[in-house]
Amino acid sequence: MESRLTDLARVLGFVVGVAGAGATYYALLQYADAQSDAGAAHHNPLFNASWGLMAVLLGFAFTAAGSVVGPHRSG
């Protein structure tokens, strides 16, 4: 039973990590497009990103990677 829950948690962790990074990037795209429509210069969505935003995206990537790797299984 524990193996099934562990496998489910790994899959869900990976999906949440990838979906979180994708949703964050999509929101940034929408914001950059709105700025461009308002007359600002068109830039890459990460052009004005702070270190905190980069840490969030990296955190989502680590969540996905950590879910794939998972804890050490003994026996």
C-alpha positions in Angstrom: 0.0 0.0 0.0 2.8 2.4 0.9 4.4 1.9 -2.5 1.2 3.0 -4.3 0.8 6.1 -2.2 4.5 6.9 -2.8 4.1 6.5 -6.5 1.0 8.6 -6.5 2.8 11.3 -4.5 5.7 11.3 -7.0 3.4 11.7 -10.0 1.4 14.4 -8.3 4.5 16.3 -7.1 5.9 16.2 -10.7 2.6 17.4 -12.1 2.2 20.2 -9.6 5.8 21.4 -10.1 5.5 21.5 -13.9 2.0 23.1 -13.7 3.2 25.7 -11.2 6.1 26.7 -13.4 3.9 26.8 -16.5 1.1 28.8 -14.9 3.6 31.3 -13.5 5.2 31.8 -16.9 1.8 32.0 -18.6 0.8 34.7 -16.1 4.0 36.6 -16.9 3.2 36.3 -20.6 -0.2 37.8 -20.1 1.3 40.7 -18.0 4.0 41.4 -20.6 1.3 41.4 -23.4 -0.9 43.8 -21.3 2.1 46.1 -20.9 2.9 46.0 -24.6 -0.7 46.8 -25.4 -0.6 49.8 -23.1 2.3 51.2 -25.1 5.4 49.8 -23.3 8.2 48.2 -25.2 7.7 44.5 -25.8 10.2 42.4 -23.8 10.7 38.9 -22.8 8.3 38.0 -19.9 11.3 37.5 -17.6 12.9 40.9 -18.5 11.7 42.6 -15.3 11.7 39.5 -13.1 13.2 39.8 -9.7 15.4 37.3 -7.9 12.3 36.2 -5.9 10.4 35.3 -9.1 13.4 33.3 -10.4 13.6 31.5 -7.0 9.9 30.6 -7.4 10.4 29.1 -10.8 13.5 27.3 -9.6 11.5 26.0 -6.6 8.9 24.6 -8.9 11.6 22.9 -11.0 13.1 21.4 -7.8 9.7 20.2 -6.7 9.2 18.4 -10.0 12.8 17.0 -10.0 12.6 15.9 -6.3 9.3 14.1 -7.0 10.8 12.1 -9.8 13.9 11.2 -7.7 12.0 10.7 -4.5 13.3 9.3 -1.2 15.7 6.4 -0.9 13.8 3.1 -0.9 15.2 0.4 1.3 14.3 -3.2 0.7 
